[in-house]
């Protein structure tokens, strides 16, 4: 049986380097992980090429909900173009209707524009009222995987739901647990789930090194930094499982 694949989410060049050094199997490239991840800059996308492992760029133009306007659709199309131009392996997408259901019409446009790139459906999925319907839409649109916490704040809180999602997916696509997945929770999470990949920030808390920068409002008092040692620890745990 193959080892479970580890995807690490990063939001800066330092994190990208740490994830690669630690042995990540795939990288989700973002900005602003503190709000769940936004589209990385064109410069950061270019920095990730040529990568030694596949890199998928988050395509999310702003924080908040996933109900996007026509103008935001155009922005996302442009960001997909950048990801393709610099040679990234794929993109991470999602769009919702006001009632929380997946916006199938917008996703048809986005996935069509991303033709030829790998596709991950992001945690807009966790807001849907009907998981079976959403999995069917995602499979039909060609998504390879769904990143999900099982509708809870963190994946370890929804192990039973995640197991049900794996059954609903029935091999049509991968269910990739994410949110709250770390070396302290992985042993309780994975033995109960028949998954082939997991998603983690593999990060460590780090206080700001300049209090004046914090006082001026340019940085929070602490940040989460991708940690190569944590990536290695996660890889060892996954190999042991």
C-alpha positions as CSV (number, residue, x, y, z in Angstrom):
1,X,0.0,0.0,0.0
2,X,1.3,3.4,-0.9
3,X,2.1,6.1,1.7
4,X,-0.7,8.7,2.1
5,X,0.2,11.8,0.2
6,X,0.9,15.0,2.2
7,X,-0.2,18.4,0.7
8,X,1.2,21.4,2.5
9,X,-0.4,24.9,2.2
10,X,2.0,27.8,2.2
11,X,1.7,31.5,1.7
12,X,5.2,32.9,1.1
13,X,8.5,32.0,-0.4
14,X,10.0,30.9,2.9
15,X,7.1,28.5,3.5
16,X,7.5,27.1,-0.1
17,X,11.1,26.3,0.6
18,X,10.4,24.8,4.0
19,X,7.6,22.6,2.5
20,X,9.9,21.3,-0.2
21,X,12.8,20.7,2.2
22,X,10.5,18.8,4.6
23,X,9.4,16.4,1.9
24,X,5.9,17.6,1.0
25,X,4.3,15.6,-1.9
26,X,2.3,18.6,-3.2
27,X,2.0,22.2,-2.3
28,X,-1.1,24.5,-2.2
29,X,0.2,28.0,-2.9
30,X,-1.8,30.8,-1.4
31,X,-1.6,34.2,0.2
32,X,-3.2,35.2,3.5
33,X,-3.6,31.7,5.1
34,X,-4.9,33.5,8.2
35,X,-8.2,33.9,6.4
36,X,-8.2,30.5,4.8
37,X,-6.0,31.3,1.8
38,X,-6.3,33.8,-1.1
39,X,-4.8,33.9,-4.6
40,X,-1.0,34.2,-4.5
41,X,0.6,37.0,-6.3
42,X,1.9,36.5,-9.8
43,X,5.4,36.9,-8.4
44,X,4.9,34.1,-5.8
45,X,3.5,31.8,-8.5
46,X,6.5,32.4,-10.6
47,X,8.8,31.7,-7.6
48,X,7.2,28.2,-7.4
49,X,8.3,27.3,-10.9
50,X,10.0,25.0,-11.7
51,X,9.0,23.1,-8.6
52,X,10.3,19.7,-7.6
53,X,6.8,18.7,-6.5
54,X,3.4,19.7,-8.0
55,X,2.1,23.1,-7.0
56,X,-1.6,24.1,-7.1
57,X,-2.5,27.8,-6.8
58,X,-5.4,28.9,-4.7
59,X,-7.9,30.9,-6.9
60,X,-9.9,33.0,-4.4
61,X,-9.9,36.8,-5.0
62,X,-11.0,37.9,-1.6
63,X,-11.7,36.9,2.0
64,X,-15.3,36.1,3.1
65,X,-17.9,34.0,1.4
66,X,-17.6,32.2,-1.9
67,X,-20.5,33.9,-3.7
68,X,-18.6,35.6,-6.5
69,X,-19.7,38.4,-8.9
70,X,-19.1,38.5,-12.7
71,X,-16.2,40.9,-12.1
72,X,-14.7,38.4,-9.6
73,X,-15.2,35.6,-12.1
74,X,-13.0,37.6,-14.6
75,X,-10.4,38.2,-11.9
76,X,-10.2,34.4,-11.2
77,X,-10.0,33.7,-14.9
78,X,-7.0,36.0,-15.1
79,X,-5.4,34.4,-12.1
80,X,-5.8,30.9,-13.7
81,X,-4.1,32.2,-16.8
82,X,-1.1,33.2,-14.6
83,X,-0.9,29.8,-13.0
84,X,-0.9,28.2,-16.4
85,X,1.6,30.6,-17.8
86,X,4.2,30.0,-15.1
87,X,3.7,26.2,-15.4
88,X,2.0,25.3,-12.1
89,X,0.4,21.9,-12.0
90,X,-3.1,22.9,-11.0
91,X,-5.5,25.3,-9.3
92,X,-7.8,25.2,-6.2
93,X,-11.3,26.5,-6.9
94,X,-14.8,26.9,-5.4
95,X,-17.9,29.0,-5.8
96,X,-21.2,29.0,-3.9
97,X,-24.7,30.1,-4.4
98,X,-26.3,32.3,-1.7
99,X,-27.9,29.2,-0.2
100,X,-24.6,27.5,0.2
101,X,-25.0,25.0,-2.7
102,X,-22.1,24.9,-5.2
103,X,-22.6,27.4,-8.0
104,X,-22.5,24.9,-10.8
105,X,-22.8,27.5,-13.6
106,X,-19.8,29.5,-12.3
107,X,-17.8,26.4,-11.7
108,X,-18.4,25.2,-15.3
109,X,-16.9,28.5,-16.5
110,X,-13.9,28.3,-14.1
111,X,-13.1,24.6,-14.7
112,X,-13.5,25.2,-18.4
113,X,-11.1,28.1,-18.3
114,X,-8.7,25.8,-16.3
115,X,-8.7,23.0,-18.9
116,X,-5.5,21.1,-18.8
117,X,-4.7,22.0,-15.2
118,X,-5.3,19.8,-12.1
119,X,-8.4,20.8,-10.1
120,X,-9.1,20.8,-6.3
121,X,-12.4,21.9,-4.9
122,X,-11.7,24.0,-1.8
123,X,-13.7,24.3,1.4
124,X,-16.6,26.1,-0.1
125,X,-17.7,22.4,-0.1
126,X,-18.0,22.5,3.7
127,X,-20.9,25.0,3.5
128,X,-23.1,22.9,1.2
129,X,-26.4,21.6,2.5
130,X,-26.2,18.4,0.6
131,X,-22.8,16.7,0.4
132,X,-23.9,14.0,-2.0
133,X,-25.2,16.5,-4.5
134,X,-21.9,18.5,-4.2
135,X,-19.7,15.5,-4.7
136,X,-21.7,14.6,-7.8
137,X,-21.2,18.1,-9.2
138,X,-17.5,18.0,-8.4
139,X,-17.0,14.6,-10.1
140,X,-18.9,15.7,-13.2
141,X,-16.8,18.8,-13.5
142,X,-13.6,16.9,-13.4
143,X,-12.2,17.8,-9.9
144,X,-9.5,15.4,-8.8
145,X,-10.2,15.9,-5.1
146,X,-12.2,17.8,-2.5
147,X,-10.5,19.5,0.4
148,X,-12.8,19.3,3.3
149,X,-13.1,19.3,7.1
150,X,-16.4,17.4,6.9
151,X,-18.4,20.5,7.4
152,X,-16.9,21.2,10.9
153,X,-14.4,23.8,12.0
154,X,-11.6,21.2,11.9
155,X,-11.4,17.7,10.4
156,X,-10.7,15.9,13.7
157,X,-14.2,17.1,14.8
158,X,-15.9,15.3,11.9
159,X,-14.2,11.9,11.5
160,X,-17.5,10.1,11.0
161,X,-18.8,12.6,8.5
162,X,-15.5,12.4,6.6
163,X,-15.8,8.6,6.5
164,X,-19.3,9.0,5.0
165,X,-17.9,11.4,2.4
166,X,-15.3,8.8,1.3
167,X,-18.1,6.3,0.8
168,X,-20.2,8.9,-1.1
169,X,-17.3,9.7,-3.4
170,X,-17.0,6.0,-4.2
171,X,-13.7,6.4,-6.0
172,X,-14.9,9.1,-8.4
173,X,-12.6,11.6,-6.7
174,X,-10.4,11.9,-3.6
175,X,-11.7,13.2,-0.3
176,X,-8.7,15.1,1.3
177,X,-9.1,15.9,5.0
178,X,-7.8,19.4,6.0
179,X,-8.1,21.9,8.8
180,X,-6.7,21.0,12.2
181,X,-4.6,18.2,10.7
182,X,-1.3,18.1,12.5
183,X,1.1,15.7,14.2
184,X,-1.0,15.8,17.4
185,X,-4.3,14.8,15.6
186,X,-3.1,12.7,12.7
187,X,-3.0,9.4,14.7
188,X,-6.6,9.7,15.7
189,X,-7.8,10.8,12.3
190,X,-6.4,8.6,9.6
191,X,-6.7,5.0,10.9
192,X,-10.5,5.6,10.6
193,X,-10.5,7.0,7.1
194,X,-9.7,5.3,3.8
195,X,-8.1,8.3,2.2
196,X,-5.0,8.6,0.0
197,X,-4.0,12.2,0.8
198,X,-4.2,14.8,3.6
199,X,-3.8,18.6,3.8
200,X,-1.9,20.4,6.5
201,X,-0.2,23.7,7.1
202,X,2.6,22.0,9.0
203,X,3.2,25.3,10.8
204,X,4.7,26.5,14.0
205,X,3.7,29.7,15.9
206,X,6.2,32.4,15.8
207,X,6.0,35.8,17.6
208,X,6.6,38.9,15.7
209,X,10.3,40.0,15.9
210,X,9.6,43.7,15.8
211,X,7.0,45.1,18.3
212,X,7.0,48.5,16.6
213,X,5.7,46.8,13.4
214,X,2.9,45.2,15.4
215,X,2.0,48.5,17.0
216,X,1.9,50.2,13.7
217,X,-0.6,47.6,12.5
218,X,1.6,46.1,9.8
219,X,1.7,42.6,11.4
220,X,-0.2,40.5,14.0
221,X,1.5,39.7,17.3
222,X,2.3,36.3,16.0
223,X,2.2,34.3,12.8
224,X,2.2,30.7,11.7
225,X,5.3,29.7,9.8
226,X,5.6,26.6,7.7
227,X,8.1,24.4,9.5
228,X,10.3,21.9,7.6
229,X,10.7,19.7,10.8
230,X,6.9,19.5,11.2
231,X,6.6,18.5,7.5
232,X,9.1,15.7,8.1
233,X,7.3,14.6,11.2
234,X,4.0,14.4,9.3
235,X,5.7,12.4,6.6
236,X,7.0,9.9,9.1
237,X,3.6,9.5,10.7
238,X,2.0,8.9,7.4
239,X,4.6,6.3,6.4
240,X,4.0,4.5,9.8
241,X,0.3,4.5,9.2
